[in-house]
Amino acid sequence: AQWDGNLKGKLTRNLGAELGVIGSPDLVNFKNGKLTTKFVENLPSPPYMWDVDKAKADRGKKIFDSACLKCHGRGKFIPLKLVGTDPNRALGLPKKATDVLRSQLRKTCKDQGDPECRIPDNDLVYPRWKRPGYTAQILDGIWARSPYLHNGSVPTLYHMLVPKERPKTFWRGNLKYNPEKVGYQYKTKQRKYGTAIYDTSVNGRSNRGHENIKVFFGGIDFSKEVGKREDLLEYLKTL
């Protein structure tokens, strides 16, 4: 996921990830990058592994369409001041870094006859430093993508809908799933192999944001309207 919207193209995003791992544009396989981008684009979302209440999900779809789709249906860019989530990621690519990344990405392409090598600067790396924020992600397979927000600071979809109950600390790395709250199990009596405490008071790990009821929840207070919350959660399992 390209959370901050700097890399607008799917290929550019994948090449950027490869560049970050390999470290040198000379070693990036541009042709393979194009092939894998095309392959991944057509992969289906993993189906939810447990039973889904169809009646609830049908009602939840109506809630989703009215309250969520306008942003999450097309990957809408939301300014930082409006969404209110932790700013560190959005502020991580200032002008100088943007220029350097553009230069490095262009060096990954050796065939200047390829149209992908000649895209405009702003389509290659968009200058988000002028107006930082985050992209509202398309929610395909969202049931399996916890923890949530760009920094993984919210353990379940339940907590996304009920911000006041978001835990200040929780366990990450547990592979047991919580179908009721829709997310991986975040509570445990003792530490298990591969788990670690996530502390939202640490710089860059804030769990704030996506809280304004009118802006993000279609005017529905999901902390009080339990039935609507359960219906929406049931529908989100089907994406």
C-alpha positions as CSV (number, residue, x, y, z in Angstrom):
1,A,0.0,0.0,0.0
2,Q,1.3,3.5,-0.9
3,W,-0.1,5.3,2.1
4,D,1.1,8.8,1.5
5,G,0.3,8.9,-2.2
6,N,3.8,9.9,-3.3
7,L,4.1,7.1,-5.8
8,K,0.9,7.2,-7.9
9,G,1.7,4.3,-10.2
10,K,1.6,0.7,-9.2
11,L,4.8,-0.1,-11.1
12,T,6.6,2.9,-9.6
13,R,5.5,1.8,-6.1
14,N,6.8,-1.8,-6.7
15,L,10.1,-0.5,-8.2
16,G,10.5,1.8,-5.2
17,A,10.1,-1.1,-2.8
18,E,12.6,-3.1,-4.8
19,L,15.0,-0.2,-4.8
20,G,14.7,0.1,-1.0
21,V,15.6,-3.5,-0.5
22,I,18.4,-3.8,-3.1
23,G,19.9,-0.3,-2.6
24,S,21.1,0.3,-6.2
25,P,19.0,1.2,-9.3
26,D,21.5,-0.7,-11.4
27,L,20.5,-4.0,-9.7
28,V,16.7,-3.4,-10.1
29,N,15.1,-5.7,-12.7
30,F,12.8,-3.4,-14.5
31,K,11.3,-6.1,-16.7
32,N,10.5,-8.3,-13.8
33,G,9.0,-5.3,-12.0
34,K,6.5,-4.9,-14.8
35,L,5.6,-8.6,-14.9
36,T,5.1,-8.9,-11.1
37,T,3.0,-5.7,-11.1
38,K,0.7,-7.1,-13.7
39,F,0.5,-10.4,-11.9
40,V,-0.3,-8.9,-8.5
41,E,-2.9,-6.6,-10.0
42,N,-5.1,-9.6,-10.9
43,L,-4.8,-11.5,-7.7
44,P,-8.1,-11.9,-5.8
45,S,-8.5,-11.0,-2.2
46,P,-8.3,-13.9,0.3
47,P,-11.8,-15.1,1.2
48,Y,-12.9,-14.8,4.9
49,M,-12.2,-18.1,6.6
50,W,-15.3,-18.3,8.9
51,D,-19.1,-18.1,8.4
52,V,-20.6,-14.7,7.4
53,D,-24.1,-13.7,8.4
54,K,-25.5,-12.7,5.0
55,A,-28.4,-10.7,6.3
56,K,-26.1,-8.6,8.4
57,A,-23.6,-8.2,5.6
58,D,-26.3,-7.1,3.2
59,R,-27.4,-4.4,5.7
60,G,-23.7,-3.5,6.3
61,K,-23.2,-3.0,2.6
62,K,-25.7,-0.2,2.6
63,I,-23.9,1.5,5.5
64,F,-20.6,1.1,3.7
65,D,-21.9,2.6,0.5
66,S,-23.3,5.6,2.3
67,A,-20.5,6.2,4.9
68,C,-17.3,4.7,3.6
69,L,-17.4,4.3,-0.2
70,K,-16.8,7.9,-1.1
71,C,-13.3,7.7,0.2
72,H,-12.4,4.1,0.2
73,G,-14.0,3.3,-3.1
74,R,-11.4,5.2,-5.1
75,G,-8.4,5.7,-2.9
76,K,-9.2,9.4,-2.1
77,F,-6.3,11.5,-0.8
78,I,-7.1,12.9,2.7
79,P,-5.1,15.9,4.0
80,L,-3.2,15.4,7.2
81,K,-5.2,18.0,9.1
82,L,-8.5,16.3,8.3
83,V,-7.6,12.7,8.9
84,G,-5.6,13.4,12.0
85,T,-3.5,10.3,12.0
86,D,0.2,10.2,13.1
87,P,2.1,12.6,10.8
88,N,5.5,11.0,10.6
89,R,5.0,8.9,7.5
90,A,3.3,11.7,5.6
91,L,6.2,14.1,6.4
92,G,8.9,11.6,5.5
93,L,9.6,12.7,1.9
94,P,10.4,16.4,1.7
95,K,11.4,18.1,-1.5
96,K,15.1,17.1,-1.5
97,A,14.2,13.4,-0.8
98,T,11.5,13.6,-3.6
99,D,14.1,14.8,-6.1
100,V,16.6,12.0,-5.1
101,L,13.9,9.3,-5.3
102,R,12.8,10.5,-8.8
103,S,16.4,10.3,-10.0
104,Q,17.0,6.8,-8.6
105,L,13.8,5.5,-10.0
106,R,14.6,6.8,-13.5
107,K,17.9,5.0,-13.3
108,T,16.1,1.7,-12.9
109,C,14.9,1.9,-16.5
110,K,17.5,1.3,-19.2
111,D,15.3,1.2,-22.3
112,Q,14.2,4.8,-23.0
113,G,11.9,3.5,-25.7
114,D,9.7,2.1,-23.0
115,P,6.8,4.5,-22.3
116,E,7.1,3.7,-18.6
117,C,10.6,5.2,-18.6
118,R,9.3,8.6,-19.9
119,I,6.5,9.4,-17.5
120,P,6.3,13.0,-16.2
121,D,8.0,13.8,-12.9
122,N,4.8,14.3,-10.9
123,D,3.5,10.9,-12.1
124,L,6.8,9.3,-11.1
125,V,6.9,10.8,-7.6
126,Y,4.2,13.3,-6.7
127,P,5.4,16.2,-4.5
128,R,3.2,15.5,-1.5
129,W,5.5,17.6,0.7
130,K,3.5,20.6,-0.5
131,R,0.2,19.1,1.0
132,P,0.9,16.1,3.2
133,G,-1.7,13.5,4.0
134,Y,-2.7,9.9,3.5
135,T,-4.6,7.9,0.8
136,A,-7.8,6.2,1.9
137,Q,-6.9,2.6,1.0
138,I,-9.1,0.3,-1.1
139,L,-10.4,-2.2,1.4
140,D,-10.1,-5.5,-0.5
141,G,-9.2,-8.2,1.9
142,I,-9.4,-5.8,4.8
143,W,-10.4,-8.5,7.3
144,A,-6.9,-10.0,6.9
145,R,-4.9,-6.8,7.1
146,S,-4.8,-6.0,10.8
147,P,-3.4,-4.1,12.6
148,Y,-4.8,-1.0,11.0
149,L,-3.9,2.6,10.0
150,H,-0.6,3.3,8.1
151,N,1.5,2.5,11.2
152,G,-0.4,-0.5,12.4
153,S,-1.5,1.2,15.6
154,V,-5.1,0.0,15.8
155,P,-5.5,-3.8,16.4
156,T,-9.0,-4.5,14.9
157,L,-11.7,-3.1,12.7
158,Y,-13.9,-2.8,15.8
159,H,-11.4,-0.3,17.2
160,M,-11.3,1.6,14.0
161,L,-15.1,2.2,14.4
162,V,-14.9,2.9,18.2
163,P,-11.9,5.1,18.6
164,K,-12.4,5.7,22.3
165,E,-11.7,2.0,23.0
166,R,-8.4,1.8,21.1
167,P,-5.8,0.3,23.4
168,K,-2.7,2.3,24.3
169,T,-0.6,-0.8,24.2
170,F,-1.3,-4.2,22.7
171,W,0.4,-7.4,21.5
172,R,1.4,-7.7,17.8
173,G,2.4,-10.9,16.1
174,N,-0.3,-13.2,17.4
175,L,-1.7,-15.5,14.6
176,K,-4.9,-16.2,16.5
177,Y,-7.9,-14.4,14.9
178,N,-10.7,-12.6,16.6
179,P,-13.8,-12.9,14.3
180,E,-16.0,-10.8,16.6
181,K,-13.8,-7.7,16.5
182,V,-12.3,-8.5,13.1
183,G,-8.5,-8.6,13.5
184,Y,-5.8,-10.7,15.0
185,Q,-5.9,-11.4,18.8
186,Y,-4.2,-8.5,20.6
187,K,-4.6,-9.7,24.2
188,T,-2.5,-12.4,25.7
189,K,-1.8,-13.5,29.3
190,Q,1.9,-14.2,28.5
191,R,4.3,-13.4,25.8
192,K,4.4,-15.9,22.9
193,Y,7.2,-16.5,20.4
194,G,7.1,-13.8,17.7
195,T,4.9,-11.4,19.6
196,A,5.8,-7.9,20.8
197,I,4.2,-5.1,22.7
198,Y,3.1,-2.1,20.5
199,D,3.1,1.1,22.5
200,T,1.1,3.9,20.9
201,S,2.8,6.6,23.0
202,V,6.1,6.1,21.1
203,N,6.9,8.8,18.5
204,G,5.4,7.7,15.1
205,R,3.1,5.1,16.6
206,S,0.0,7.2,17.6
207,N,-3.3,5.5,17.2
208,R,-5.2,8.8,16.7
209,G,-7.1,9.7,13.6
210,H,-10.1,8.7,11.5
211,E,-12.3,9.7,14.4
212,N,-14.7,12.4,13.2
213,I,-18.1,10.9,13.2
214,K,-19.5,13.2,10.5
215,V,-16.5,13.0,8.2
216,F,-15.5,9.4,8.4
217,F,-18.6,7.5,9.7
218,G,-21.4,9.1,7.8
219,G,-22.8,10.6,11.0
220,I,-23.1,7.2,12.7
221,D,-21.8,6.9,16.3
222,F,-20.7,3.2,16.1
223,S,-19.9,3.2,19.8
224,K,-23.6,3.6,20.5
225,E,-25.3,2.1,17.5
226,V,-24.3,-1.5,18.1
227,G,-26.5,-3.1,15.4
228,K,-25.1,-0.9,12.6
229,R,-21.6,-1.5,13.8
230,E,-22.1,-5.3,13.7
231,D,-23.6,-5.1,10.3
232,L,-20.8,-3.0,8.9
233,L,-18.2,-5.3,10.4
234,E,-19.9,-8.3,8.9
235,Y,-19.9,-6.7,5.5
236,L,-16.2,-5.8,5.7
237,K,-15.4,-9.5,6.2
238,T,-16.7,-10.1,2.6
239,L,-14.4,-7.6,0.8
